[in-house]
Structure formats: structure tokens, C-alpha cells
Amino acid sequence: MLFPASVANADDDEPAASEGQPEYGVMPMASQGSDRRLERRLSLQGRPKYDRRTVGPSGILAISGGVPIFVGSDIDRDVVRPGGSFSFLGGVDFGYGVFEIDVGYMGVPIEPPGMQREPLQRVHLGFGGRLQVPNNSILVPYISAGFAAQWWKLDTRTGCSLVACSTGDSFRFAPGLTFRVGTAISLCRSTALDIGLGYHLSFEGNAVFTQTRHWIEPTIGFRFWL
């Protein structure tokens, strides 16, 4: 007869949970008027580290390198060799779309028969946009297009080679367009490896070319969200 009473007394002796204290093992929920940054941090804790669909607009920086290869029926591979390029990019990522501004340099070796090899050089300032498909995988495929303000230089003393015309010691302006497809491979929430293939064209411009020139350019680089 005394046993039930002793059990009841033991239960009465246990301290009651204080009001306002979270139950053990239960994550506290953000209430009205709480810190919005804390609410956002808690809501993202359960998402994969590479899922950027709910991050919102953020600044972006990128650096990349490429191998430009001129294409066309009149391109002699013994004269016009594959070159190299690098570029820096900044912009704003809105999730499914990105506004981008980039600057860069490109050099392509040209060696006409019987002449010394000279580099065809290009400096550019580009403006464009990217459409991408953010998702909860590590891959973020994209397509992009943009306008390029370009300045070309070819030091050969002849009038025109198979690709470009002599510009002496000066850079000459020629407008162009660029298109790209590729994918960003998320390494973490703020960094991705970017692999793409670009198609570029340059119009004749200020006596740089005798016709519109085309080249393709596989690229690889890194993107950083700020």
C-alpha cells in the first residue's frame, strides 16, 4: 500500500521544466519578432551545402582561362596555332539569371610562311547575361550571351595575313559577340568550378580583319559568391 504513494512522491520531487526553456532534443523555433538572420540560418541548415535556390541576389567574382582556336575554311593550322586567354568577371547572381561584366586578354600565335611568328593579341571588355538552372545537385548548367568591345593588335609588317591585318604598334577596335554553354560544379555554397565552351565572333572593325572571324574556346575557372 505504501509503494504507489512513494512513487507519486518521487514524481512530485522531479523539477518541472522552466517556462520558456526548450524541451531537450527539440530545436527552438524562431518566433515573431526574432532575429531574421537566425531564422534564415536555421532554415538553411537542413539544405545541401551546394543548394543555392533560396540564397537570393548575391555578388559574384570569377577567374578563368581558355584555349582559343580560330575556325574557318581558310584557316591553316600550320600558320594559326591554338592560343591562350584569361579573364576576370564580376556580376550579380539572381538565381536563375546572372548579369556579368568581364575583362580579359587573349593571344594567338601566327607564323606566316617565311616570316617570324607574331602573336595576334586581343583585349576585351564584355557585357552579358547568363541563364542557369540552380537545383539541389552539384551541377548548375547554363547558357550565356554577350557583347564584347575588343581591341586587336598584330605586329607583322605585311598588309594582311591569312587571319588579320597589320596594326603596327597600336590596338584597333572591333566589336564582337560571344556565346557560351557549360556547367558550374559546386564545391561548396560559395565556390564552384566552372567548365564551358565558348563561341566568339569579331566583325571587321577598324581594318583589323577583312571579314568576320570566328573562334571556339574551351574554358575552365572558378566562381565565387560573395
C-alpha positions as CSV (number, residue, x, y, z in Angstrom):
1,M,0.0,0.0,0.0
2,L,2.9,2.3,0.6
3,F,4.5,1.6,-2.8
4,P,2.2,3.7,-5.0
5,A,2.5,6.6,-2.6
6,S,6.3,6.5,-2.7
7,V,6.2,6.6,-6.5
8,A,3.9,9.5,-6.5
9,N,6.1,11.4,-4.1
10,A,9.2,10.7,-6.2
11,D,7.4,12.1,-9.3
12,D,6.5,15.2,-7.3
13,D,10.1,15.7,-6.3
14,E,11.3,16.0,-10.0
15,P,11.9,19.6,-11.0
16,A,9.4,20.9,-13.6
17,A,10.8,22.4,-16.8
18,S,11.0,26.1,-16.6
19,E,8.7,28.1,-18.8
20,G,10.3,29.4,-21.9
21,Q,13.1,26.7,-21.9
22,P,13.2,24.5,-25.0
23,E,12.4,20.8,-24.4
24,Y,15.6,18.7,-24.6
25,G,16.3,17.4,-28.1
26,V,13.9,19.9,-29.8
27,M,15.3,22.7,-31.9
28,P,13.8,26.1,-30.8
29,M,11.6,27.7,-33.4
30,A,12.0,31.3,-34.4
31,S,9.1,33.3,-33.1
32,Q,7.6,36.5,-34.2
33,G,10.0,39.4,-33.7
34,S,13.1,37.2,-33.5
35,D,16.3,37.8,-35.4
36,R,15.7,37.3,-39.2
37,R,19.3,36.3,-39.7
38,L,18.9,33.5,-37.2
39,E,15.7,32.3,-38.9
40,R,17.4,32.2,-42.3
41,R,20.4,30.3,-40.9
42,L,18.1,27.7,-39.2
43,S,16.1,27.3,-42.4
44,L,19.2,26.6,-44.5
45,Q,20.8,24.2,-42.1
46,G,18.9,21.2,-43.5
47,R,19.7,22.0,-47.1
48,P,22.7,20.6,-49.0
49,K,25.7,22.9,-48.9
50,Y,25.6,23.4,-52.7
51,D,21.9,24.3,-52.9
52,R,21.7,28.0,-53.9
53,R,18.0,28.2,-54.9
54,T,17.0,30.2,-51.8
55,V,20.1,32.3,-51.3
56,G,18.8,35.3,-53.3
57,P,20.8,38.0,-55.1
58,S,24.5,38.0,-54.4
59,G,27.7,39.4,-55.8
60,I,29.9,37.1,-57.9
61,L,33.6,37.1,-58.9
62,A,35.2,34.7,-61.3
63,I,38.5,33.9,-62.9
64,S,39.0,31.6,-65.9
65,G,41.5,30.5,-68.6
66,G,40.9,29.2,-72.1
67,V,42.3,27.9,-75.3
68,P,41.1,30.0,-78.3
69,I,41.1,28.1,-81.7
70,F,40.2,30.0,-84.9
71,V,37.8,28.2,-87.2
72,G,37.0,28.7,-90.9
73,S,37.7,27.1,-94.3
74,D,40.7,29.4,-94.9
75,I,42.4,28.8,-91.6
76,D,45.7,27.0,-92.0
77,R,46.6,25.1,-88.8
78,D,50.3,25.3,-89.6
79,V,50.0,29.1,-89.6
80,V,47.4,29.9,-87.0
81,R,48.0,27.9,-83.8
82,P,45.8,27.5,-80.7
83,G,46.4,30.3,-78.2
84,G,45.7,31.1,-74.6
85,S,43.5,33.5,-72.7
86,F,42.5,34.6,-69.2
87,S,39.6,36.7,-67.9
88,F,38.2,38.2,-64.8
89,L,34.5,38.6,-64.2
90,G,32.2,40.3,-61.8
91,G,28.4,40.5,-61.6
92,V,25.2,39.8,-59.7
93,D,23.6,36.4,-59.4
94,F,19.8,36.4,-59.1
95,G,19.4,32.7,-59.0
96,Y,18.1,31.8,-62.5
97,G,19.8,34.7,-64.2
98,V,23.2,36.4,-63.8
99,F,24.3,39.9,-65.1
100,E,28.1,39.8,-65.9
101,I,30.9,42.2,-66.8
102,D,34.3,40.7,-67.7
103,V,37.7,41.9,-68.9
104,G,40.4,39.7,-70.4
105,Y,43.4,39.1,-72.6
106,M,43.9,36.6,-75.5
107,G,47.0,35.8,-77.5
108,V,47.1,33.5,-80.7
109,P,50.5,32.7,-82.4
110,I,50.6,33.4,-86.1
111,E,53.5,32.3,-88.3
112,P,53.1,33.1,-92.0
113,P,55.4,31.2,-94.3
114,G,58.9,32.7,-94.4
115,M,58.1,35.2,-91.7
116,Q,58.7,35.4,-88.0
117,R,56.0,34.3,-85.6
118,E,53.9,37.1,-84.2
119,P,51.1,37.0,-81.7
120,L,47.6,38.2,-82.6
121,Q,46.6,39.9,-79.3
122,R,43.1,40.8,-78.1
123,V,42.0,42.9,-75.1
124,H,38.3,42.9,-74.4
125,L,35.6,44.4,-72.2
126,G,32.4,42.3,-72.2
127,F,28.8,42.8,-71.1
128,G,26.3,39.9,-71.0
129,G,23.9,37.7,-69.1
130,R,23.7,34.0,-68.1
131,L,20.6,31.8,-67.8
132,Q,21.2,28.9,-65.4
133,V,19.3,26.2,-63.7
134,P,20.0,26.1,-59.9
135,N,19.0,22.9,-58.2
136,N,19.9,20.7,-55.3
137,S,22.6,18.8,-57.2
138,I,26.2,19.9,-57.6
139,L,25.7,20.8,-61.3
140,V,24.3,24.2,-62.4
141,P,24.1,24.1,-66.2
142,Y,24.0,27.4,-68.0
143,I,23.9,29.3,-71.4
144,S,25.2,32.8,-71.8
145,A,25.5,35.6,-74.4
146,G,27.1,39.0,-74.5
147,F,28.6,41.9,-76.4
148,A,32.4,42.4,-76.5
149,A,34.2,45.6,-77.1
150,Q,37.6,44.4,-78.5
151,W,41.0,45.8,-79.2
152,W,43.2,43.8,-81.5
153,K,46.9,44.1,-82.3
154,L,49.1,42.3,-84.9
155,D,52.7,43.4,-85.3
156,T,53.5,41.8,-88.6
157,R,54.7,44.3,-91.2
158,T,52.8,42.9,-94.1
159,G,49.4,44.2,-95.0
160,C,47.2,41.2,-94.1
161,S,47.9,37.7,-93.1
162,L,45.5,34.8,-93.5
163,V,43.6,35.9,-90.4
164,A,44.2,39.5,-89.5
165,C,45.7,42.7,-90.9
166,S,48.8,44.5,-89.5
167,T,48.0,47.1,-86.9
168,G,51.6,48.2,-86.3
169,D,52.2,49.1,-82.6
170,S,48.7,50.0,-81.8
171,F,45.5,48.2,-80.7
172,R,42.5,48.7,-83.0
173,F,38.8,48.4,-82.1
174,A,36.5,45.8,-83.5
175,P,33.1,44.8,-81.9
176,G,32.1,41.2,-81.3
177,L,29.7,38.8,-79.8
178,T,30.2,35.8,-77.6
179,F,28.1,32.8,-76.7
180,R,28.8,30.1,-74.1
181,V,27.4,26.8,-72.7
182,G,28.7,24.9,-69.7
183,T,28.1,24.0,-66.2
184,A,29.2,25.1,-62.8
185,I,30.2,22.3,-60.4
186,S,29.5,23.4,-56.8
187,L,32.4,22.7,-54.4
188,C,30.6,24.4,-51.5
189,R,27.9,27.1,-51.0
190,S,30.3,29.9,-52.1
191,T,32.7,28.3,-54.6
192,A,32.2,26.4,-57.9
193,L,34.4,25.0,-60.6
194,D,33.2,26.4,-64.0
195,I,33.7,24.4,-67.2
196,G,32.4,25.8,-70.5
197,L,32.7,26.1,-74.3
198,G,32.6,29.5,-75.9
199,Y,31.8,30.5,-79.5
200,H,33.1,34.0,-80.4
201,L,33.0,36.2,-83.4
202,S,34.6,39.5,-84.3
203,F,33.5,41.9,-87.0
204,E,35.9,43.6,-89.3
205,G,36.2,46.7,-87.2
206,N,38.9,49.3,-87.7
207,A,40.8,47.5,-90.5
208,V,41.6,44.6,-88.2
209,F,40.0,41.9,-90.3
210,T,39.0,41.6,-93.9
211,Q,35.9,39.6,-92.8
212,T,34.1,38.4,-89.7
213,R,36.3,36.0,-87.8
214,H,35.2,33.1,-85.6
215,W,36.8,31.0,-82.9
216,I,35.9,28.5,-80.3
217,E,37.3,28.4,-76.8
218,P,37.1,25.7,-74.1
219,T,37.4,27.3,-70.7
220,I,37.9,26.3,-67.1
221,G,37.8,28.5,-64.0
222,F,36.4,29.3,-60.6
223,R,33.3,31.3,-59.5
224,F,33.0,32.8,-56.0
225,W,29.7,34.1,-54.4
226,L,30.2,37.0,-52.0
